[in-house]
Amino acid sequence: CTWCIGHDAGHGTVSKDTKWGKIVNRVVGEITHSMVCLTPFVPWQLSHRKHHLNHNHLEKDYSHQWYIREGYDDLHPAIQLAHSTRMLFIPFLYFVYLFTGVPDGGHVFFYGRMWEGHSNEEKLDAALSVAVSMATAGTLWANMGTADFAVVCMGPWVVMSFWLFMVTYLQHHSDDGKLYTDDTFTFERGAFETVDRNYGKWTNRLSHHMMDGHVVHHLFFTKVPHYKLEAATLALREGMKERGQEHLYKLVDTPDYSQEILKQFNDNWFFVDEKQVVREFE
């Protein structure tokens, strides 16, 4: 729930007030993400917004790196090594993403493509979020001791990070998913390549419909907060059915989600087949 609230803050949907909304969203984001979830809010907000604007673009997407399966032999040896050891890193992929900057750029140390074109003033603003996360973690560690901090804080954080990775990966990978290039990409095409996943009635509810309301979230990410995803998804599907467009919407029943992520990641990692890349329209 805390992550969902911070996620809404990152999209500006906690408050849309023209005068105070930006401040409210920032404060809520710092509390829920930088402090509670130990994820620097402003750097995450930046990379996440770029992901939404470039979803399923072969080269410009964020949060997801895409590699052509047929081009494996041409990949850098470090990338090939990451593939061969992929199953060992599943619990730590979110940590790697935040700290090492793979593939988007650093969320703690500011380097990489996500910071290209951003001013020092913007980086300084983002550094405040890093300071909040570091101060929170440091204070808890100092007062709790290493053992209690590891069990009470970092244990749940690893579980949270695995859940985020699992949900995000499955929402953006499907057997018939398509990737687009500069010549074929549009915002709408990319959005409809995301996938709603049905984890089961109660899992969907307890997760605030972040899994089975992801398509509408990508279409209207600055408009629809998490508590309206269910109703918005129903409205989207009804509207598309009336217009004969329901075939564009993807819903996959995934009751065994913890097994599905292991299978998909082991079989496919971040690979797509060349036939899944739409380079031109006939």
Secondary structure, 3 states (H helix, E strand, C coil): CHHHHHHHHHCCCCCCCCCCHHHHHHHHHHHHHHHHCCCCHHHHHHHHHHHHHCCCECCCCCCCCCEEHHHHHHCCHHHHHHHHCHHHCHHHHHHHHHHHCCCCCCCCCCCCHHHCCCCHHHHHHHHHHHHHHHHHHHHHHHHHCHHHHHHHHHHHHHHHHHHHHHHHHHHCCCCCCCEECCCCCCHHHHHCCCCEEECCHHHHHHCCCCCCCHHHHHHCCCCCCHHHHHHHHHHHHHHHHHCCCHHHCCEEECCCHHHHHHHHHHHHCCEECHHHEECCCC
